[in-house]
Amino acid sequence: MKNEVKIDRVLDLRGWSCPWCIVKTRSWLSRMKPGQILELFGTDPEALKNLPSILKNGNDRIIEVKKYPDYHRLLIRRG
């Protein structure tokens, strides 16, 4: 049986664009406890490209990325 990840918060940014996607994601992560998981939905390819390098500066980590035809889904673990 596959290990299921417990999602603690869901942030739907479909239709939002950078830099607002980054600002909103960082704001939500800052209010989460270490180890919690943020599930993020988005449509902006720039956010998908920029988010990993921005999170690299802290302890937060993207643990899963799935791309769908109309959006992408990321799981981010709060560091």
N, C-alpha and C positions, 0 to 999 in steps of 0.2 A: 504494500500500500504506500502511495506517495505521501511524503510529509506535507501537511498543509500549513501555510504560514498564517498566523493570526493577524488580521488587519486591525489596527487600532483607530485609524482615522482615514477618511476618504476625501480627497480634494479633486474636484472636477473642474479643470481649466480648459475644457474644450471650447474653442472660439476665442480664447484669450491669446495675446501675443507677447513676445519678449519686449521689454524687460519685466512686464507685470507677472508673467509666469514664474520667473525666478524670485521676484520679491515676495509673492504670495507663498511660494513653496518654502522659502527660508523662514518666513514669519510663522507658518504652521509648524515647521520643525522645531523652532525655538521654544514652542509651548508644549513640546512632547518630552516624555521621559526617555533616557537612554535605553535602547533596546526595542522601543516601540516601532511599529511599522506604519508608514504612510503610503497609501495607495493613491497614485496620481494618474489622472487621465488628462491628456492634452492633444492638441492638434498642431501646434506650432513646431515645425521642424527645427527652428533655431533654438528653441528651449531644449529640445531633445539633444541637440548638438552641444549646447553650452552648459547645461546642468551638471554633467559629470565633472568638468574641470572646476566649476565653482564649488561643488561639494568636496572636491579633493582637498581644498584648503582647510576643511574642518574634519570632524570625525564621522560625519554622516556618510552613508554608503548606499549606492544603488545596488540592490541585490538581484533585481530582475527587470528586464525590458522586453516587452512584447509589442510588436508593431502590427496593426490591423489596417485595412484599407483606408479607413476614415479617421483614425486616431491612434495614439500609442498609450501604453499603460506601463507605469514604472512602480516598482516597490522600492521604497527607500527606508533603510534602517537608521533610526536616530542614534548617533554616536555618544 
